[in-house]
Amino acid sequence: MRRGAAGPGRLTRTSPADGREGFNRELIAPMILGSILNPVNSSMIAVALVPIGQAFGAPAGQTAWLVSALYLATAIGQPVIGRLVDSYGPRRLYLIGTALVGAAGLLGSFAPTLGVLIATRVLLGFGTSAAYPASMSLTRSEADRTGEKSPAGVLTALAVSNQVVAVIGPTLGGLLIGLGGWHWIFAINVPLSAACLILGARRLPRAPAAEAGGAGPGARIDLAGMVLFAAMLIATLLFLMAPQPGHWHLLLIAALATGGFAVRELRAAQPFIDLRVFGGNAPLMATYLRQVLSFVTSYAFLYGFTQWLEEGRGLSASAAGLVQLPMPLSAVLISVTTGRRPQIRGKLVVGSLCQLAACALMLLLHSDSAIWLLLAVGLAMGAPQGLNGLANQTALYHQADPSRMGSAAGLLRTCTYLGAMIASSADAAFFRHGADTAGLHGLGVFMGAGAVLLTAVTLLDRSLRRPAPAGAALPETTENP
């Protein structure tokens, strides 16, 4: 080991074959720890919705904003902060973002009202949006420095850590609530933030953005595009949260914002989101649609089933988390065993059929259902978690223009958050009067319809019949359920 020339205090490894310095291993810990902040906060809250609602006397329709607020902030924050990372470098944005996470953790631990708690989730959404684009920027700069086009080991570590944390989130959240109440769901962010700040300050390079391949501080920021993008998402979500005749004006606002956003981005020299990645690429459009459909069902189950376990089945938060343990176990097992296989279509077909099977099992559930049946539902829903996201990611790699891979991958993540927000709205609609069994069955039908549509979109996409070539690299992106 010796110190490298890319920055002070950076330990690198020299390859004995060609004298090149290997990937800086000191970057891995802050990259992984920072990137898991979003999935851990997005999934742990599932088991806290009921106790939070009881603490503030709020129905499920109001507590659903704890979910929607984070995903709305993240859907906007990921591309915005990613653009800032390109302009100002990863270290600065990483430290600012993880500091916001710690502040949000403190605020949430002592929140006096549900409104303050929702504001805390917004702050968490923006704060947790920094580490992932910063990590990918660092990965790219290290790949350029070392000559590795695709540091597969580092990318795999990022992907697996995000997936594992996301699927074990409900179980971890249940344990924390059992130990100290729902406040611990927020308080856990304080030590996580502190660890990120210490590791980030000590290990992340101070190299300017230009060395990382960024656009540099002089790059133009498309503020108009960002504002129109945010207006489009906010208006759409507000309508979905309360789809009533008196709220049709929100759809008009969303439509106007969408039109303005499209015109702006197509004309901008440096657009916030390059809509040209859609041009004439029907297979890529189908992949984005599949991503939305996959995560609508996944997140509707994650939040809806968990709430029903606590209210409809009468389990404690910790017990509800344990009941869902088969889901992460099967997801991780499926992901590990199929991750290196290049087939796309087969994974999506099996994943969508497993979603249908889980939805059918949900219709058999009642307030006195046996524990084994509850475990079976979670087991069935775990397989799609390990198949669909990875398959869509692989499809995008082969369908997108290589010169626009970053924009294409960022939009794939936005589709994930859009699916999560639609799922949250569906949960609020079906559990308007509480997470009862009738609402769960209605949610199961809704999820089943989405799984049927996902199956149809997959089977009709002829481009998926040509499997990815063996040994093809995966795209440099990861997915957070």
N, C-alpha and C positions, 0 to 999 in steps of 0.2 A: 504493500500500500504506500502511496505517496500523495502529496498534495498536488492538486491540479492547477492549471493556469487559469481556469474559468472564473475563479473568484476566491476570496480569502476564506480559509478554514474549510474548504471543500475537499473531502477525501475522495479520491477516485481509485479505480482499479486498473492497472495496466495489463493489457492483453499480452501474453508472452509470445503470441504468434506474429503480430505485426507492430507491436509497440504502441497501439492506440490505447487511450484511456477508456475504461469501461464505464458503464452507467454509474453515476454517483449514488451509491446505496444509501447515503445519509438522507437523500431526498424522499425515500420511500415511506418512512414512518410519518412525516407530516403530511405527505400526499394522501395516504390511506386514511389517517385519522381525520383529516379535514373533509375528505370526500364522503365519509359515512355520516356526517352531521345531518345531512338532508334526509337520507332514508331512515335514520333512527328516530328523527322527530316526526316524520310523516307516518310512521307505522305504530309507534308507541301510543299515540293519542287514541288509537282505536279502542283500547280498553279503558280509557279515562273519560270517554264522552258521557257515560251514564253517571259515574260519581260526580263529575263536574256539574252536570245538569241537576243532580240532586242538591249539590251544595249551593247553587245559585237559584234553584227553583225554575230552571229553564227547560222547555220541551226539546225533543230531539231536533226539531226544525231549526232551533236557535243554536244549539251546540254544534250542528253540522257546519256552522261558519268557522269553527275551529279548524276543520279540515280544509274547507274551501279557501279560507284566508291564506293559509300557507301555500297552497298550490297556485293560487292566483299570483301571489307575490313571487313564487319561484318561477312560474311560467314567464313572467315579465323579467324577473331578475337574472335568470340564466343567460339569455342572449345579451341583455344590457351590460352585465358585468363582464361577460366574455369579450364584448367589444372593448371595454375599458382595460381588460387584461392585455389585449393586443396593443393598446396604445401606451399604457403606463407600466407594463411589466407585471408578472405574477406575484412577486413578493408583497408589494404594497397592498394589492387588493385582497390577498390571502389574509394578511394580518388585520386589515380593516373588517373584513367579513367575519372572521372568527371572533374578533372582539365584540361585534354586534351580537353574536350568538350568546356570549357570556352575559352581556347586558340584558338580553331578552330572557335568559334563564333566571336572573335575579328578579326581574320585573314580574315574570309569571309566577314565581314562588310566593309573592306577596300581593298578587292581583286582588283588588277589593271587589271588582265587578266582572261580569262576563265580558262586557265591552272592552275592558282593559286587557283581559286574557286574549281576546281576538286580536287586539292591536299587537300583543306580544307575539302571536303567531305570524302576523305580517312581518314583524321585525326579524323573526326567525327565518322566514322565507327568504328575505333579502340577504341575511347574513350567511345562510347555508348555501347560497347560490355562488359564492366566490371560490370555494376550494376546488370544485370540479374543473371549471375552465382553467384555473391557475395550475392545477395538476397536469392537465393535458398540455398546456403551454410549456411547462417544465419538461414533460416527456418528449415533446417535439424538439425542444432546444437541445436536450441531451442526446436525442437520436441524431441530430445534425452534427453535434460535436463529436460523437463517437463513431459516426458512419453507419449506425444501425438504422435501417429504414423502418423497422417495426420491432421495438423491444418487447417481444411477446410476453416475457415473464412479468414485466412491470404492468403491462396492460391487463394480463390475466389476474394479477393480484388486486388491481383496482376493481375489476369486474366482480370477482368472487367476493371480496370484502363488502362491496355495496349490496350485492344480492343477499348474502348471508345476514347482514345486519337488518335489511329490509324485512326479510321473512321471519326473523326471530323477534322483531320489534314488539308484537303483541305479547309474546311470552315474557320478554324483559320488562315491558310496561306493567304487566300484571304483577310481577314480583316486586317491582318498585312500589306500586300502589299498596300491596300487601304489607310492605315494610314501613312506609311512612305516609301513605295517602297520595292523592293525585298530584299534590304539589311537587313530589319528587320527579314527576315526568318532566317538569321544567327545570328543577334544581340540578339535575344531572348534567345540564349543559354548562354549568359553571366550571366544574373540573375538566370537562372535555375541552372547553374553550381555553382554559389556562394551559392545558397540555399542548394544544395547537399553537398558542402564542409563543410558548417557550421553544418548542421544536422549530416553529417557523422562523423566529427571530435568530436562532442559532444556526440553522442549517440551510435556509433558503438563500440563494445567491442574490446579491445586490446588482446583478448585471442589468443594464438597461434593456428595454423592450426590443430594441433593434437587434440585440444579440440573440434574442429568442425568436427571431423571425417575425416580430410584431410590426405593426404599422408605424409605431413611434408616436410620441406625444403630439406631434403636429397633425396627426390624422384627423379628418373631419368627423365629428360625432353626429349621427342622424337623429337629432332630438325630435324633430317633427315625426319621423317614423316611429320612434319609441312611444311618443304620446298617443298617436293613433292606434298603435298596437295595444297599448294598455286600455284605451277607451273601448276598443272592440271586445277585449276579453271581459272587462268589468261589466259592460252593458249586457253581454250574453249571459254571464253568470248570474247577474241580478234577476234576469228574467227566469232562468232555469230554477232558481231558488224559490220563486213564487210565480209560476206560470198562470197568471190570472188575466181576464179580459182587460182589466184596468192597467195592466203593465205592458200592453203592446207597444207603447212608445219606446220601451227599451230595445225592442227588436229593430225599430226604425233607427235608433241611435247606433246600434251595432252594425246595421247595414250601411249607414252613411260612413261610419268609421272604417268599415272594411273596404268600401269603395275608395275612400280617401287614402287609406293605407296602401292599397294596390297601386293606385296612380302614383303616389309618392315614391314607393320603392322601385317601381319600374323606370322612373325618370331620374332617380338619384344616382349620382356618380359613385358614391360610396354608401349603398343602402344598409339600413339596420339589419334587415333580413332579405337576402337576395332571392326574390321570387322567380328569378329566371331558372332556378333549379327545377321548376315544375314544367318548363317549356317542352312540349312534345314528348314527355317521358311518362306514359301511362303506367308502366310497371312500378315506377317510383311512387306515383300517386296512390296506387293500390297498396303499397307497403305502408304509407302514412295512414291510410284508412284502416288497415289491419291493426296497426299499432294503437289507434284510438279505440277500436272495438275490443281488442285484447285487454286493455287496461280499464275500460269501463266495467267489464265483468269482474276483473280481478279486484279492483278497489271497491266496487259495490259489495262484493262478498267480504272483503277485509273489514270494512266498517259496519256494514249491515248485519252480518252474521254475528259479529262480536257484540254489538248492541243487543241483539235478540238473545244471545246466550245469557246476558246479565239481566235483562228485563223480562223477556218471554220465558226463558228456561229457569231463571232465578239463581244463576251461578254468581259467585263473587268475581271480582275483576281478576284476581290471581288464578282462580279456577278456570275462568274463560280463556286466559292466556295459555294455560297448560293444555286445555282441550284442543287448541289449535296447533300444538307442537308437531303433529304429523305433517302439517302443511309445509313448514320450512324444511323438515327432514327430507320429505319426498322431493321438494323443489331442488334442494342442494344435490341430492343423489342423482336426479335426472340430469341436472345441469352438468355435473362432473362427468357422467358417463356418456353424454351425447355432445358435449361442447366442442370436441375436436372433429366431429363428423360434419362433412360439408353439405349434406342434404338439407334443403330448406322446406320444400313442400310437405314432406312426410312429417316433419316436426310440427308444422302448423296444423295439419289435418288431425294428428293425434292430440295436439293441445286443445283444439277447438272441440273435439269429441269428448275429451275429459271434462271440459267446462260444461258441456251439455249434460254429462252424467252427474256432475256435482249439482247442477241446477235441478235435475230430476229428483235427486236425493233430498234437496231442500224442501220439496213439496211434500215429503213424507214426515217432516219434523213437526212435533207438537210440544206443548209445554211439559209433557212427561216423557219425552223421548229418551231412550236408553243412551248411556254415555258412548257405547260402542258405535251407535249410529252417528253421533256427533263427530266422533273421531274419523269415521269413514268419509263424511262430507269433507272434512279438512284434508284428508289424504287424497281424495279425488281432485280437489282444487289445487293441490301442491304441484302436480305434474305440469299443468299449463304454465305455472310460474317459471319452471325451468326450461320450457320449450319455446313459447311464443316470442318473448322479448329477444332471445338470442337469435331465433330464426329471422325475425324482421331486421335485426341488426346486420346479419350476414347478407340478407337480400339487398339491403340498402348499399352495402359495400360494392356489390356487383352491378347495381343499377344506376347509381349516381355518377355524375361527371367527376372524374378524379380531381380536376382542378377546383371543384366546388364541394369537396367532401366535407369540409368543416361546416359550411352552411347547411348541407343536407343532413348531417348528423345532429346539428343543433335543432333543426326542425323536427327530427324524430323524437328528441327529448320533449319538445313542446307538445307534440302529439300525446306523449305519455301523460303530461300534466293536464292536458285537455280531457283525456279519458278519466283521470282522477276527479276532475271538477264535475264532469257530467255524472259520475258515479255518486259523488257527494250529494248532488242535487236530487238524484233518484232516491237515495236513502232518506233524504229529508221529506220527499213527496210521499213515499210509502209508509214512513214512520211519523206522519204528521201528528198523530194522536198517541204516540208511544211505539216502542219497538215490540209490537205484539206479533202473534203467529200469523194472523191474517196479512199483516204488512209484509212479513217475511215471505209468505207464499207469493204475494204480488211482486215482490222484488225478484223472487226466483224466476217467475215468468218473464219479467223484463230482461233479466240476465240471460235466460235461455234464448230469447229472441236475438239478443246480441251475438250469442255463440253460434246460432244458426246462420246469421248474416256473415260472421267471420268465416264459417265453413264454406259458404257459397263464394265469397270473394277469393278465398284460397283456391278452390277447385276451378274457378273460371279464369284464373291467372295462368295462362299458358307459359309465361316466361319462367315460372317456378318449376316447370318440368325438367329444365336443364339444371342439374345440380351444380353447385360451386365446384370448381376444380380442386382436387385433393391438394391439401397443403396450403390452400389460399389463406392469406392473412385476414384476420377479422378487422373490422373498422376500428379506428382508435376512438371508441366511445363506449360508455357503459350505460345500463338502464337501472332506475330506482323505482321499485314498485311502490 
